[in-house]
Amino acid sequence: MLQGKSLEVYQHLSDADVGKYDVLKAQLLKQFRLTEGGYRKKFKLSKLEVGETPDQFVYRLKRYLDKWREMAGYKEDLKDMIIQDQYFLTCDKSLQIFLKEKGKLSLKDMCKASNDYYDVCGY
């Protein structure tokens, strides 16, 4: 029953993955940017749309934030997630790469890894 881009995603699956629902779902989510990064971007770049009430806009922002948090697997304080994201965006590229290589970190662990990075690099 897939059509359009969804059908294209399905057709590009390997023979071994065709019958695997989880693989198809992951590829569809990625195609339509329904990922952690996609929801983060929607949350940060959204604006009030024509014909949308302020209440509807705020509700949409809440949904994007909830999905961003869910997709990130973030269970700690939401404030920490937002601070962590802002901190990461302000880091230089080499530190961003270093932190990405560490995988998902808590805010506390990200700070410790950043301090270790700066100690080693002589900042």
N, C-alpha and C positions, 0 to 999 in steps of 0.2 A: 504493500500500500504506500510505499515511499514515492515521493515525487520530487522533481527539481534537484536542488543541491543535496537534499537528504539521499536521494537515489544515487547521485554521483559518489557520495561518501561510501555508501554500501558497495557500489561497483568497484571501488578502489581497495576494498578489503582483500587480504590474501585468502586463498582457498581454505587455509586452516582456521581463519578467523570469521568466516562467513556465518557460521552458526553460533557464534559467541555473542550473546546479548551485551555483556559488559564491555566488550571491545567496541561494538557498534555504538553503544551509548556514549562511551568516552570520546570516540571520533566525532559523533554528532555534536556533543557539547563543545568540543574544540572548534569545530567548523563554524558554529554559530556564536562563538565567544561567550559561552555560558560557563566560564571557568573563573577561577579566583581572580585572575588578571582582568578578565572581561567585566566582571561585576564591579571590581575596584574602579575600573575606568568609567563605567556607567555611573557609579556613585559620584565620582569626582567631577565629571564633565556634564552631568545632567543640568538642564535648565527647564524652566516652566514652559510647557508646550502650548501651542495655540489651542484654545478650547479647554484647557486643563485648569481646574480650580487649584488654589494653593493647597487645600486639604488633599486633593488627589496627588499633587506633586510630592508633598511630604510623605504620603503613604508609599509612593513609588520609591522615593529615596530610602525609606525604611526597609522596603523589600530588597533593594539592591545591597544595602548594608548587611542585612541578615544573610543573603545569599553569599556575599563576599566572605563573611565570617564563617559560614558553613563550609564553603568550598576550601577555605584556608585551613579548616580543621582547628580553628582557634577556639579554645575553651576558656582562656583566661579573660581578665577584664577587657572589655571592648576598648577602653581608653588606652590600654597598653598596645593593642593592635594598631590603633591609629597613630600613636606616637612612634611605634616601631616602623610603620610604613613611611612616615614623614622623615624619620631619621635616615632610613635607607635611601630615600630619594635625595637627601642632601649630601650623602657620602660621595667621595670621588670614585670613579669607575673601578679602579683597582681594588678598593675596599668592597665595593658592591660585588665584584666577582668573587672575592675571598669569602664573603658572607653567604653568597648563593651556593658556593661549593660546600659549605657547612650543612646545608639543608635547612629544614624548618627549625628555627630557634625561638625561644621565648625572648622577651625584651631583655631580661636580665642576662641570658646567655649571649645575646647579640652584643650587648655592651661589653661583656667580658671578652668575647672574641675580638671585638674592635680594639679594646685596650691591648690585648696580646699582639694584634697586628701592628699597632702603632709602636709598641715596645720593640718588636723585631725590626721594623722598618726605620726606627730612629726618629720618629716624628716628635 
